[in-house]
Amino acid sequence: MDAKALSQYANQVYKATAGLMKLVPQDKLNWRPAAANNWLTVGQLLAHLTDATGAGMGGFITGKWPEMPAGEGLPPAEKMLSVASVGEAIEKLEADRQLMGTLLAGVSENDFRSRMVTAPWNPTPMPLGMQLLLMVEHQINHKMMLFAYLKLLGVAVHTGHLYGMA
């Protein structure tokens, strides 16, 4: 895989994610499966999906990461941001998709395959291309979470929705 192929793959993931977002009932943004166990609300999950890929790729490519309070790591669900509407989530997801495309277009083949980088959450060096692929996987995992939320909400979704074929 190279940066161009990764961009094509990621675009399919974004398409499926956007399709699932469009199925979210606007009045369910504050819903979560349970109050216990650090579950995100639907709105928080949508917000997280809007920067799960391109923004993370930017950190790996540029080496610039948002500052996190020392020792905190990822914030608990109650501190996660939410979107105000499904429309806002879709717009932000599209901006992240465009950022991803711009970033990947600027990555050389040599850097993609050979440049070793680390993540703030994992000090193990990996090739840049692998870390970027993991950012797409990050979106895929949260997309599946949204799919499960929709099922729990009684929204009629099927495998075609999960893969952007519906």
C-alpha positions as CSV (number, residue, x, y, z in Angstrom):
1,M,0.0,0.0,0.0
2,D,1.1,3.5,-0.7
3,A,-0.3,6.9,0.4
4,K,-2.5,7.2,-2.7
5,A,-4.1,3.7,-2.0
6,L,-4.5,4.6,1.6
7,S,-6.3,7.8,0.7
8,Q,-8.7,5.8,-1.6
9,Y,-9.3,3.3,1.1
10,A,-9.9,6.0,3.7
11,N,-12.4,7.8,1.4
12,Q,-14.5,4.7,1.4
13,V,-14.4,4.6,5.2
14,Y,-15.4,8.3,5.4
15,K,-18.3,7.6,2.9
16,A,-19.7,4.8,5.1
17,T,-19.2,6.9,8.3
18,A,-21.1,9.9,6.8
19,G,-23.9,7.5,5.7
20,L,-24.3,6.2,9.3
21,M,-24.2,9.8,10.7
22,K,-27.1,10.7,8.4
23,L,-29.2,8.0,10.1
24,V,-28.7,9.5,13.6
25,P,-32.0,10.9,15.0
26,Q,-31.3,14.5,15.9
27,D,-33.2,14.1,19.2
28,K,-30.8,11.3,20.3
29,L,-27.5,13.2,20.5
30,N,-27.6,13.0,24.3
31,W,-28.4,9.3,24.4
32,R,-25.8,6.7,25.6
33,P,-26.1,3.0,26.1
34,A,-25.6,3.3,29.9
35,A,-24.6,5.9,32.4
36,A,-21.9,3.7,33.9
37,N,-18.7,2.5,32.3
38,N,-17.6,5.7,30.5
39,W,-19.9,5.4,27.5
40,L,-20.0,8.4,25.1
41,T,-23.2,10.0,24.1
42,V,-24.2,9.8,20.5
43,G,-23.2,13.5,20.1
44,Q,-19.8,12.9,21.7
45,L,-19.2,9.8,19.4
46,L,-20.1,11.9,16.4
47,A,-17.7,14.6,17.5
48,H,-14.9,12.1,18.0
49,L,-15.5,10.6,14.6
50,T,-14.9,14.0,13.0
51,D,-11.3,14.0,14.0
52,A,-10.5,10.3,14.4
53,T,-8.4,10.1,11.1
54,G,-7.2,13.3,9.4
55,A,-6.3,15.1,12.6
56,G,-4.4,12.1,13.9
57,M,-2.6,11.7,10.6
58,G,-1.5,15.4,10.9
59,G,0.1,14.6,14.2
60,F,2.2,11.7,12.7
61,I,3.1,13.6,9.5
62,T,4.0,17.0,11.1
63,G,5.0,15.8,14.6
64,K,2.7,18.4,16.1
65,W,0.1,17.1,18.5
66,P,-2.5,18.9,20.6
67,E,-1.4,19.4,24.2
68,M,-2.8,17.0,26.8
69,P,-2.7,17.7,30.5
70,A,0.2,15.7,32.0
71,G,-0.7,12.3,33.2
72,E,-4.3,12.4,32.0
73,G,-4.1,10.7,28.7
74,L,-7.5,10.5,27.0
75,P,-10.3,12.3,28.9
76,P,-13.2,10.4,30.4
77,A,-16.4,10.5,28.5
78,E,-17.9,13.3,30.6
79,K,-15.2,15.6,29.4
80,M,-15.4,14.7,25.7
81,L,-16.9,17.4,23.4
82,S,-20.2,16.9,21.6
83,V,-21.7,18.1,18.4
84,A,-24.8,20.3,18.4
85,S,-26.3,18.7,15.4
86,V,-25.9,15.8,12.9
87,G,-25.3,18.4,10.2
88,E,-22.4,19.9,12.2
89,A,-20.9,16.3,12.5
90,I,-21.2,15.7,8.8
91,E,-19.6,19.1,7.9
92,K,-16.7,18.4,10.3
93,L,-16.3,14.9,9.0
94,E,-16.0,16.2,5.5
95,A,-13.4,18.8,6.7
96,D,-11.4,15.9,8.3
97,R,-11.6,13.9,5.0
98,Q,-10.3,16.8,3.0
99,L,-7.5,17.3,5.6
100,M,-6.6,13.6,5.2
101,G,-6.4,13.9,1.4
102,T,-4.2,16.9,1.6
103,L,-1.9,15.4,4.1
104,L,-1.5,12.1,2.3
105,A,-0.9,13.9,-1.1
106,G,2.2,15.5,0.5
107,V,3.7,12.3,1.9
108,S,6.6,10.9,-0.1
109,E,6.8,7.2,-0.9
110,N,10.0,6.9,1.0
111,D,8.5,8.6,4.1
112,F,5.4,6.5,3.9
113,R,7.3,3.2,3.9
114,S,10.5,4.1,5.9
115,R,10.1,7.0,8.2
116,M,9.7,5.7,11.8
117,V,7.3,7.7,14.0
118,T,5.7,7.2,17.5
119,A,2.3,8.1,18.9
120,P,1.9,10.0,22.1
121,W,-0.1,7.0,23.5
122,N,2.4,4.4,22.3
123,P,6.2,5.0,22.2
124,T,6.9,2.0,19.9
125,P,8.2,3.3,16.6
126,M,6.4,2.2,13.5
127,P,6.6,3.2,9.8
128,L,4.6,6.3,9.1
129,G,2.4,4.4,6.6
130,M,1.4,1.9,9.4
131,Q,0.6,4.7,11.8
132,L,-1.5,6.4,9.2
133,L,-3.4,3.1,8.4
134,L,-4.0,2.8,12.2
135,M,-5.7,6.2,12.1
136,V,-8.1,4.9,9.4
137,E,-8.6,1.8,11.7
138,H,-9.4,4.2,14.5
139,Q,-12.3,5.6,12.5
140,I,-13.5,2.1,11.5
141,N,-13.7,1.1,15.1
142,H,-15.7,4.1,16.1
143,K,-17.9,3.7,13.0
144,M,-18.7,0.2,14.2
145,M,-19.6,1.8,17.6
146,L,-22.0,4.2,15.9
147,F,-23.5,1.3,14.0
148,A,-24.1,-0.6,17.3
149,Y,-25.6,2.6,18.8
150,L,-28.0,2.9,15.9
151,K,-29.1,-0.7,16.3
152,L,-29.7,-0.1,20.0
153,L,-31.7,3.0,19.2
154,G,-33.9,0.9,16.9
155,V,-32.7,2.5,13.7
156,A,-33.0,0.0,10.8
157,V,-29.4,-0.5,9.7
158,H,-27.7,-3.5,8.1
159,T,-24.3,-4.5,6.9
160,G,-24.7,-2.4,3.8
161,H,-24.8,0.7,5.9
162,L,-21.7,-0.3,7.8
163,Y,-19.7,-0.6,4.6
164,G,-21.2,2.4,2.7
165,M,-23.2,0.3,0.3
166,A,-26.7,1.5,1.4
